[in-house]
Amino acid sequence: MRHWFTQAHGNVAIVDNKQQRLNETDSMTTALRSPEIPVDGETVNLEFDHHYRQGSPEQSAAVRVAFDGGEAREVAVFSEDVFSKHESLELDVPAGAKTMQVEFVYRNGNDDWWWALDNVQVTRPLGQAGTPEAVVDVLSDVQGDPEDYQDAVRQLNGMEDKADALVLNGDLVDDGSKAQWDDFLAAHRAQPHDSGTELWTIGNHEMYGPEGSETYLQRFLEHSGQDKPWAEVMAGGVPLISINTEYYSDIDRGGKEPFQRLSEEQLGWLESRLVYWEGRGVTPLVFTHPLLPQTVSMSHSAWYQNDFEDLEALSEVLARPPRS
């Protein structure tokens, strides 16, 4: 699980104690110390990204801080797994202190695991952030890997900031066949998302196969619990809206775009929901599997220029100025 350190980049500091043992009583304690860091003010934030796997009960890791060469004190101790996490520790600076030194200590390792560190910095606090209106987890492109899906949901459920909803944003199956859906639904039942609130969208893979557009669309609606291809749920105080294709024939198009056909009824519904929420001063989040071209990374590619049959009609709804 060392490769799960997704916060790291460039040079990384690692202590690895696995297979580092001479005998049953031997142990390794080691430390990484910073140079003296200038400080000025009442408080500072010590920030770092780390990836820690707990070993035997006697083993632990600690962060220690000393000011002006004085006695170091522990400001954090880790004695259970912490995978790829950003830490921000607010520290009180003693009156008149000019420097601080940080020490990362790995203690009593005896054929145990590892601690990886990156992106260490001391910053001035920005003040208290506002309370988020909602936390939304988003997954897509399972595409026939139900074990990966279950693993992803387990990790999302383990996050400190608990999500209000899960958006399954398309390509949950590799094709629209019953066998593919049975595998995904079994994984979905075996590893539920803790929020209990979900919004699903249709990807192009849900519509692949020889059984035809109507069969695949109805299969999606049945499994998602929707009566129409469009839907809306609430996550905390934030509306989540999905828009989805109403037709795609893999037989006629051979796996080629455009994938999304949005009817006038669906676009009218979308406009009415945007107007409704705008009138209440609320910004909804709109989800669909295909990319809008020229919006996010890679959407300039020719691969993403033709996902919607009528991109102009959708763009007019999304870009229309609010009504008075």
C-alpha positions in Angstrom: 0.0 0.0 0.0 3.0 2.3 -0.3 1.8 3.4 -3.7 -1.4 4.9 -2.2 0.5 8.1 -1.3 -1.4 10.1 -3.9 -0.5 13.5 -2.2 3.2 13.1 -2.9 5.2 14.5 -5.8 8.9 15.1 -6.5 11.2 14.3 -3.7 9.6 12.3 -0.8 11.1 11.4 2.6 10.4 7.8 3.7 11.4 5.7 6.7 10.8 2.0 5.9 11.2 -0.4 8.8 10.0 -3.6 7.1 12.6 -6.4 7.5 14.8 -4.1 9.6 15.3 -6.3 12.6 18.4 -7.9 14.1 16.5 -9.8 16.9 13.3 -9.8 18.8 14.3 -7.0 21.1 16.0 -4.8 18.5 14.1 -1.7 17.4 14.7 1.4 15.3 14.0 5.0 16.3 14.9 7.7 13.8 14.1 11.3 13.2 13.9 13.9 10.4 14.7 17.4 11.6 14.1 20.6 9.8 16.4 23.6 9.8 15.4 26.5 12.0 12.4 28.2 10.5 11.7 32.0 11.1 8.4 32.7 12.9 6.7 35.9 13.6 3.3 36.1 15.2 1.0 34.4 17.7 0.2 31.3 15.7 1.5 29.4 12.7 0.2 26.4 10.8 2.5 23.4 10.4 1.3 21.6 7.2 2.5 18.4 5.6 1.2 15.4 3.6 1.9 12.0 5.0 1.3 8.3 4.5 1.7 6.2 7.6 1.1 2.5 8.2 0.9 1.3 11.8 3.1 -1.6 12.9 3.2 -3.4 16.3 1.5 -1.7 19.3 4.8 -0.4 20.6 5.6 1.4 17.4 4.4 5.0 16.7 5.2 8.2 15.0 5.2 11.7 16.4 5.7 15.3 15.3 7.7 17.5 17.7 8.2 21.3 17.7 10.8 23.4 19.5 11.0 27.2 19.6 14.3 29.1 19.8 16.3 25.9 20.6 14.2 25.1 23.6 12.7 21.8 24.7 10.7 20.1 22.0 7.1 19.2 22.6 4.8 16.7 20.8 2.1 18.3 18.7 0.8 15.1 17.0 1.1 11.3 17.6 0.1 8.6 15.1 -0.6 5.1 16.2 -3.0 3.9 13.6 -3.0 3.9 9.8 -3.2 7.3 8.1 -3.2 7.0 4.4 -2.3 9.9 2.1 -3.6 12.7 4.2 -2.9 16.4 4.5 -2.3 17.7 8.0 -2.6 21.3 9.2 -1.6 21.8 12.8 -2.2 25.2 14.3 0.6 26.0 16.8 0.8 28.8 19.4 4.1 30.7 19.1 5.6 31.6 22.5 5.9 35.4 23.1 9.1 36.7 21.6 10.1 33.5 19.8 12.0 34.0 16.6 12.6 30.5 15.2 11.0 27.0 15.3 12.4 23.6 14.5 10.2 20.6 13.5 11.1 17.0 14.1 9.3 14.0 12.6 10.1 10.9 14.8 9.5 7.3 13.9 9.7 5.3 17.2 10.3 1.7 18.2 10.0 0.1 14.8 10.7 -3.7 14.9 10.1 -5.2 11.4 7.2 -2.8 11.1 6.0 -0.7 8.1 6.7 2.9 6.9 6.1 6.6 7.2 6.3 8.8 4.1 6.3 12.6 4.3 6.1 15.4 1.7 5.2 19.1 1.2 6.2 20.3 4.6 5.6 24.0 5.2 5.0 26.5 7.9 2.3 29.1 7.0 0.3 31.9 8.5 -3.2 30.8 9.4 -5.9 32.0 7.0 -8.6 32.2 9.7 -11.7 30.0 10.0 -13.3 28.8 6.8 -17.0 28.7 6.5 -19.0 25.5 7.1 -19.4 23.6 3.8 -23.0 23.5 2.5 -22.5 19.8 1.4 -19.8 17.2 0.9 -20.4 15.1 -2.2 -18.4 12.0 -3.2 -18.2 11.3 -7.0 -17.3 8.0 -8.7 -17.4 7.0 -12.3 -16.1 4.5 -14.9 -16.3 1.3 -12.8 -16.5 -0.5 -16.2 -16.6 -4.1 -15.0 -14.3 -3.7 -12.0 -16.7 -4.2 -9.0 -13.9 -5.0 -6.6 -12.3 -1.6 -7.4 -15.7 0.0 -6.8 -16.0 -1.6 -3.4 -12.5 -0.5 -2.4 -13.2 3.1 -3.5 -16.4 3.3 -1.5 -14.7 1.8 1.6 -12.1 4.6 1.3 -14.7 7.3 0.8 -16.6 6.0 3.8 -13.4 6.3 5.9 -12.9 10.0 5.1 -13.1 12.4 8.1 -15.5 14.7 6.3 -18.5 12.5 5.9 -20.3 13.0 2.5 -23.9 13.9 2.2 -24.4 12.0 -1.0 -22.7 9.8 -3.6 -22.9 10.6 -7.3 -22.3 7.6 -9.6 -21.4 9.5 -12.7 -21.8 7.0 -15.4 -20.0 4.0 -17.0 -20.8 1.8 -14.0 -20.8 -1.2 -16.3 -18.6 -2.1 -19.3 -21.7 -2.7 -21.4 -25.5 -2.7 -20.8 -25.8 -6.4 -20.4 -27.7 -8.0 -17.6 -24.5 -9.9 -16.5 -22.6 -6.7 -16.2 -25.4 -5.1 -14.2 -25.7 -8.1 -11.9 -22.0 -7.9 -11.0 -22.1 -4.2 -10.3 -25.3 -4.4 -8.3 -23.9 -7.2 -6.1 -20.9 -5.0 -5.3 -23.2 -2.0 -4.7 -25.2 -4.0 -2.2 -22.1 -5.5 -0.5 -20.5 -2.1 0.0 -23.1 0.7 0.6 -22.1 4.3 0.8 -22.6 5.7 4.3 -24.7 8.7 3.2 -27.6 6.6 1.9 -28.2 9.2 -0.8 -27.2 8.6 -4.4 -27.6 10.1 -7.8 -26.8 8.1 -10.9 -26.0 9.2 -14.5 -25.8 7.2 -17.7 -22.5 6.8 -19.4 -21.8 5.7 -22.9 -20.9 2.2 -21.7 -24.3 1.6 -20.2 -25.7 1.9 -23.7 -23.1 -0.4 -25.4 -24.3 -3.8 -26.8 -26.6 -5.5 -29.3 -29.9 -5.4 -27.2 -30.8 -1.8 -28.3 -31.3 1.6 -26.8 -34.7 1.1 -25.1 -33.6 -2.1 -23.3 -30.5 -0.4 -21.9 -32.3 2.7 -20.9 -35.0 0.8 -19.1 -32.4 -1.3 -17.4 -30.6 1.8 -16.1 -33.9 3.3 -14.9 -34.8 0.2 -13.0 -31.5 -0.2 -11.3 -31.2 3.6 -10.4 -34.7 3.7 -9.1 -35.6 6.6 -11.5 -38.8 6.9 -13.6 -37.1 9.2 -16.1 -33.6 9.7 -17.3 -33.3 13.0 -15.4 -33.4 13.3 -11.6 -32.7 15.6 -8.6 -31.7 14.8 -5.0 -30.6 17.0 -2.1 -27.1 16.7 -0.5 -27.3 18.8 2.7 -28.6 22.1 1.3 -27.3 21.6 -2.2 -29.5 20.3 -5.1 -27.8 17.7 -7.2 -29.3 17.3 -10.8 -28.6 14.7 -13.3 -29.3 14.9 -17.1 -28.9 11.8 -19.3 -29.3 10.5 -22.8 -32.7 9.2 -23.9 -31.3 7.3 -26.9 -28.1 5.7 -28.1 -27.8 2.8 -30.5 -24.6 0.9 -30.4 -25.9 -1.1 -33.4 -26.4 2.0 -35.6 -23.3 3.9 -34.5 -20.8 1.2 -33.7 -19.6 2.7 -30.5 -19.2 6.2 -31.9 -20.5 9.5 -30.6 -22.7 11.4 -30.2 -23.9 9.6 -27.1 -26.3 12.1 -25.5 -29.8 12.9 -26.9 -31.7 15.3 -24.6 -35.3 15.9 -25.4 -37.1 19.2 -25.3 -39.0 17.9 -22.3 -35.7 17.2 -20.4 -34.1 20.5 -21.3 -37.3 22.3 -20.3 -37.3 20.5 -16.9 -33.6 21.4 -16.5 -34.3 25.0 -17.2 -37.2 25.1 -14.7 -35.1 23.6 -12.0 -32.3 26.1 -12.5 -34.8 28.9 -12.5 -36.4 27.5 -9.3 -33.2 27.3 -7.4 -31.9 30.6 -8.7 -35.0 32.3 -7.3 -34.1 30.9 -3.9 -30.4 32.0 -4.1 -29.2 28.4 -4.3 -26.7 27.1 -6.9 -27.4 23.5 -7.9 -24.7 21.0 -9.2 -25.6 19.5 -12.6 -24.1 16.1 -13.4 -23.8 14.2 -16.7 -21.2 11.7 -17.8 -20.0 13.3 -21.1 -17.8 16.4 -21.0 -18.8 19.8 -22.2 -16.1 20.7 -24.7 -13.6 23.4 -23.9 -14.4 23.4 -20.2 -12.0 21.2 -18.1 -8.7 19.4 -18.6 -8.5 17.4 -21.9 -11.9 18.7 -23.0 -10.2 20.5 -25.9 -9.5 17.1 -27.4 -11.3 16.1 -30.6 -12.4 13.0 -28.6 -14.8 15.1 -26.6 -16.2 17.5 -29.2 -19.2 15.5 -30.3 -20.7 13.8 -27.2 -24.0 15.7 -27.4 -26.4 15.6 -30.4 -27.4 19.2 -29.7 -24.8 20.9 -27.6 -26.1 24.3 -28.5 -29.5 23.6 -27.0 -27.9 22.4 -23.7 -25.5 25.4 -23.7 -28.4 27.8 -24.1 -30.1 26.4 -21.0 -26.9 26.4 -18.9 -25.8 29.9 -20.1 -29.1 31.6 -20.1 -29.0 34.7 -17.7 -31.2 34.4 -14.5 -34.7 35.6 -14.8 -35.7 38.6 -12.7 
